[in-house]
Amino acid sequence: MRIKTLAALAVGFGLPLAAHANYSTDFSGLTSGQSVDGQDGWTATGAWDEEIVDIGGDLKWRLSNAVTAGSFGDMPFTPAFAPTAGETTATPAAGANIFEAEFSFQSATGAAQNGLAITISPDNGSGARLSYINITDSGSGLDVGFYDYDSTQPTVGPFTNFQFSTLASGLDYSSAHTLRIAIFFAEGPSKNPVDPATSPNDVVMVWVDGALVHTGSTWEQYYPENQPGTPGPYSISQLLFRVSGTAQPALSGGGLLFDDFAVSTQAVADVAAFNALMAPPPAPPAAGSSSDAAPIPTMGVWSLGLTGLSLLGLAGLQQRRRPR
């Protein structure tokens, strides 16, 4: 397991995330033909359609939604590490306020897979999802979607107070694609009761194949608004890979191949420092130009916060419907 502890490291977007990751893996040294559960710190205690596979000598992790459930804690999770990222009041106490993760994904079959749907969420290891990305198959390529939660904004999609966005569509079945997510956690509640126009205060950025495709916010405010008995906040260091909804048995042995994981947490002074870290490197000067390189652009993003919550053991709690 490649895990290392970092002390308030400031690394720019120009460097690969793996260069400063707390955890990274390309699955080398793992046992193919077996579940990822118990290997290199991963957990996946349910009977899911997943395994380490050898593709021409290159080990990858395969997962499909041939088997699904409505649970959380037994789904596949990347390894936990310290420091976790979140607010200073989070449980456990957070030692960082930025969470970043990156990995590659591609079709396991190279062809359309009707009903394929896998979701990925930054999580505390037991279902306290702070964000939500889904990868689905449209029949003409892979699509990437995202749900924000903001009760001050109109609902977009089937879930009240959630806003759905399509981040990428028709991604080539035959190629590997990269997905990167970065979260900045600001102190305090996501919703400002005095000035709702300033809500939310969390920042989530998502890149697909190296391009910034979305700037949004976390699910922090979902928990106090819908599960006030357990409102959080919680801190996170893991990714949850969830297979829920209607099972697709025909996809057994297929699904998606994942590889080249890098997961990191770090601490910065404020959202301005986060913006600077996430900004792309300056463009090189045009050929023959004597001018200096262009300054690093400033991304227009919200400031941020966090809340998480284990969703296990809450069977008696009234909950607003949310994305599966």
C-alpha positions in Angstrom: 0.0 0.0 0.0 1.5 3.3 -1.1 0.4 5.7 1.7 2.4 8.6 3.0 1.6 11.4 5.4 2.1 15.0 4.2 2.4 18.1 6.3 0.5 21.1 4.9 2.0 20.5 1.5 1.3 23.2 -1.2 1.4 21.6 -4.6 0.2 23.3 -7.8 -2.2 21.8 -10.3 0.7 21.6 -12.8 2.1 18.5 -10.9 0.4 15.1 -11.2 -1.7 14.3 -8.1 0.3 11.1 -7.7 3.4 13.2 -7.0 1.9 14.4 -3.7 -0.7 11.7 -2.9 -1.2 10.2 0.5 -2.3 7.0 -1.3 -1.6 5.9 -4.8 -1.8 2.5 -6.6 -1.7 1.0 -10.1 -2.6 -2.3 -8.5 0.9 -3.8 -9.1 1.5 -6.7 -6.8 -2.1 -7.4 -6.1 -3.6 -10.8 -6.8 -5.6 -11.1 -10.0 -8.8 -13.1 -10.2 -9.7 -12.1 -6.6 -11.7 -9.4 -5.0 -10.0 -6.1 -4.1 -11.3 -6.6 -0.6 -8.4 -6.9 1.8 -5.8 -6.1 -0.8 -3.6 -3.0 -0.3 -6.0 -1.6 2.3 -9.2 -1.7 0.1 -12.5 -2.9 1.5 -15.4 -4.4 -0.4 -17.1 -6.8 2.0 -20.3 -7.4 -0.1 -20.6 -10.0 -2.8 -20.2 -7.5 -5.7 -19.2 -8.3 -9.2 -15.6 -6.9 -8.9 -12.1 -8.3 -9.0 -8.5 -7.5 -9.9 -8.0 -8.4 -13.5 -4.8 -8.9 -15.6 -5.1 -7.1 -19.0 -2.0 -8.0 -21.0 0.2 -7.9 -17.9 -1.4 -4.7 -16.6 -3.4 -5.2 -13.4 -6.7 -3.2 -13.1 -9.8 -3.3 -10.9 -13.0 -4.3 -12.6 -16.5 -3.4 -11.2 -20.0 -3.7 -12.6 -23.5 -3.3 -11.3 -24.5 -6.9 -12.1 -25.1 -7.1 -8.3 -26.5 -4.1 -6.4 -27.9 -3.2 -3.0 -29.1 -0.2 -1.0 -26.3 -0.4 1.5 -23.2 1.7 2.0 -20.6 0.4 4.4 -20.0 -2.9 2.5 -19.5 -1.3 -0.8 -15.9 -0.9 -2.3 -13.8 1.8 -0.6 -10.3 3.0 -1.2 -8.0 2.8 1.9 -8.4 5.2 4.8 -5.5 7.4 5.8 -4.6 10.4 8.0 -4.9 13.3 8.0 -8.6 13.3 7.0 -10.1 16.4 5.3 -13.0 18.4 6.7 -13.8 21.2 9.1 -12.0 21.6 12.4 -15.2 20.6 14.2 -15.5 17.3 12.2 -15.4 13.8 13.6 -12.7 12.6 13.6 -10.9 15.9 13.9 -9.7 16.9 10.5 -6.0 17.8 9.9 -6.6 19.1 6.4 -9.2 21.1 4.5 -8.6 19.9 0.9 -9.5 16.4 -0.5 -8.3 15.4 -3.9 -8.7 12.1 -5.8 -7.8 11.0 -9.4 -8.1 7.7 -11.3 -8.6 6.4 -14.7 -11.6 4.4 -16.0 -12.6 2.7 -19.2 -15.1 0.2 -20.5 -14.3 -3.4 -19.6 -15.8 -4.7 -22.8 -15.1 -1.9 -25.4 -18.7 -1.9 -26.4 -22.1 -0.6 -25.2 -23.4 -2.1 -21.9 -27.0 -1.3 -21.4 -27.8 -0.3 -17.8 -24.3 0.2 -16.7 -24.2 2.7 -13.7 -21.6 3.2 -11.0 -21.3 6.1 -8.6 -18.2 7.5 -6.9 -18.3 9.7 -3.8 -15.8 11.2 -1.4 -16.7 9.5 1.9 -15.7 8.7 5.4 -15.8 4.9 4.9 -19.4 4.3 6.1 -21.6 6.2 3.7 -21.2 9.9 4.6 -21.2 11.0 1.0 -20.0 14.6 0.5 -20.3 14.6 -3.3 -21.6 12.4 -6.1 -20.3 11.5 -9.5 -21.9 8.8 -11.7 -20.6 7.0 -14.8 -23.2 5.5 -17.0 -23.5 4.0 -20.5 -25.7 5.8 -23.0 -25.3 3.2 -25.7 -23.0 5.5 -27.7 -20.3 6.1 -25.1 -19.7 6.6 -21.4 -21.4 9.6 -19.7 -20.3 11.4 -16.5 -22.8 13.1 -14.3 -22.8 15.1 -11.0 -25.3 16.0 -8.3 -25.0 19.2 -6.3 -27.2 19.8 -3.2 -28.4 23.3 -2.6 -31.9 23.9 -1.2 -31.6 27.7 -2.1 -31.6 26.7 -5.8 -34.3 25.1 -8.0 -34.3 21.3 -8.3 -32.7 19.9 -11.4 -33.5 16.2 -11.9 -35.7 13.8 -9.9 -34.4 14.5 -6.4 -35.7 17.5 -4.4 -33.0 20.2 -3.8 -30.4 18.4 -5.8 -29.1 19.8 -9.1 -27.9 17.4 -11.8 -25.3 18.3 -14.4 -23.9 16.2 -17.3 -20.2 16.7 -17.2 -19.2 14.6 -20.2 -21.0 12.4 -22.7 -20.2 9.9 -25.4 -16.7 9.1 -24.0 -15.0 6.5 -26.2 -15.4 2.9 -25.1 -12.0 1.9 -26.4 -10.0 4.5 -24.5 -9.0 5.1 -20.9 -10.3 8.4 -19.4 -9.3 10.3 -16.3 -11.5 11.7 -13.6 -10.2 14.1 -10.9 -12.2 15.7 -8.0 -11.0 18.4 -5.5 -12.9 19.7 -2.5 -12.1 22.6 -0.3 -13.8 22.5 3.1 -14.6 25.9 4.7 -15.6 26.4 8.3 -19.3 26.8 9.3 -22.6 25.6 7.8 -23.0 25.5 4.0 -26.2 27.6 4.1 -26.0 31.2 5.3 -29.4 31.9 7.0 -28.8 35.6 6.9 -27.7 35.9 3.3 -28.7 32.8 1.3 -27.1 34.4 -1.8 -23.7 33.5 -0.3 -24.7 29.8 0.0 -23.2 27.3 -0.4 -19.6 27.8 1.0 -18.0 24.5 -0.1 -16.1 24.1 -3.3 -16.0 21.0 -5.5 -14.1 21.0 -8.7 -14.3 18.1 -11.2 -12.0 17.4 -14.2 -12.6 14.8 -17.0 -9.6 14.0 -19.2 -7.8 17.0 -17.8 -10.5 19.6 -18.5 -12.3 21.4 -15.7 -15.9 20.5 -16.4 -17.7 21.6 -13.2 -17.4 23.8 -10.2 -20.0 23.2 -7.5 -20.5 22.3 -3.9 -20.7 19.5 -1.4 -23.7 17.8 0.1 -23.0 19.4 3.5 -26.3 21.0 4.0 -28.3 17.8 3.1 -27.6 16.3 6.5 -28.8 19.0 8.9 -31.8 19.7 6.6 -32.9 16.1 6.2 -31.3 14.1 9.0 -31.1 16.7 11.9 -30.4 13.9 14.5 -27.1 13.2 12.9 -26.1 16.4 11.1 -22.3 16.0 11.1 -19.8 17.4 10.1 -17.6 14.4 9.3 -14.1 14.3 7.8 -13.1 12.1 4.8 -10.1 10.4 3.2 -11.7 7.8 1.0 -13.7 7.2 -2.2 -16.8 5.1 -2.1 -17.7 3.1 -5.3 -21.4 2.3 -5.1 -23.6 -0.1 -7.1 -27.2 0.4 -6.3 -30.6 0.5 -8.1 -31.7 -2.2 -10.4 -29.2 -5.0 -10.8 -27.9 -5.8 -14.3 -26.9 -9.4 -14.3 -26.0 -9.4 -18.0 -23.1 -7.1 -17.1 -21.4 -9.8 -15.0 -17.8 -9.9 -15.9 -18.0 -6.5 -17.6 -18.5 -3.0 -16.3 -15.6 -0.6 -15.9 -11.9 -1.0 -15.4 -10.3 1.4 -12.9 -6.6 2.1 -12.6 -3.9 4.7 -11.5 -5.5 5.9 -8.3 -4.1 8.9 -6.3 -5.8 10.3 -3.2 -4.6 13.2 -1.2 -5.5 15.5 1.7 -3.7 18.8 2.5 -4.2 22.0 4.5 -4.2 25.5 3.1 -4.9 28.9 4.6 -8.2 29.7 2.8 -10.2 29.4 -0.4 -7.9 31.8 -2.2 -5.0 29.4 -1.6 -7.2 26.6 -2.8 -8.0 28.5 -6.0 -4.3 29.1 -6.6 -3.5 25.4 -6.2 -6.3 24.4 -8.6 -5.5 27.0 -11.3 -3.8 25.5 -14.4 -0.2 26.4 -15.1 0.3 29.6 -17.3 0.2 29.1 -21.0 3.6 29.3 -22.7 4.3 32.4 -24.8 3.6 32.2 -28.5 6.5 31.2 -30.6 8.8 34.2 -31.2 7.1 36.3 -28.6 9.2 38.3 -26.2 6.4 38.8 -23.7 6.2 37.1 -20.4 4.0 34.0 -20.0 0.4 34.8 -19.2 -0.5 35.0 -15.5 -2.2 32.1 -13.8 -6.0 32.7 -14.2 -8.2 33.0 -11.2 -11.1 30.5 -11.2 -14.4 31.8 -10.1 -15.5 29.4 -7.4 -17.5 29.5 -4.2 -16.0 29.3 -0.8 -16.7 26.0 1.0 -17.6 23.8 4.0 -18.4 20.2 4.9 -20.7 17.8 6.6 -20.8 14.1 6.4 -22.8 11.3 8.1 -22.9 7.6 8.3 -26.1 6.4 6.7 -26.0 3.0 8.3 -28.3 2.2 11.2 -30.7 5.0 10.4 -33.6 2.8 9.3 -36.1 4.7 11.5 -35.1 8.1 10.4 -37.2 10.1 7.9 -35.0 11.0 5.0 -35.6 13.1 1.9 -35.1 11.1 -1.3 -31.6 11.6 -2.8 -29.5 10.1 -5.6 -28.8 6.4 -5.3 
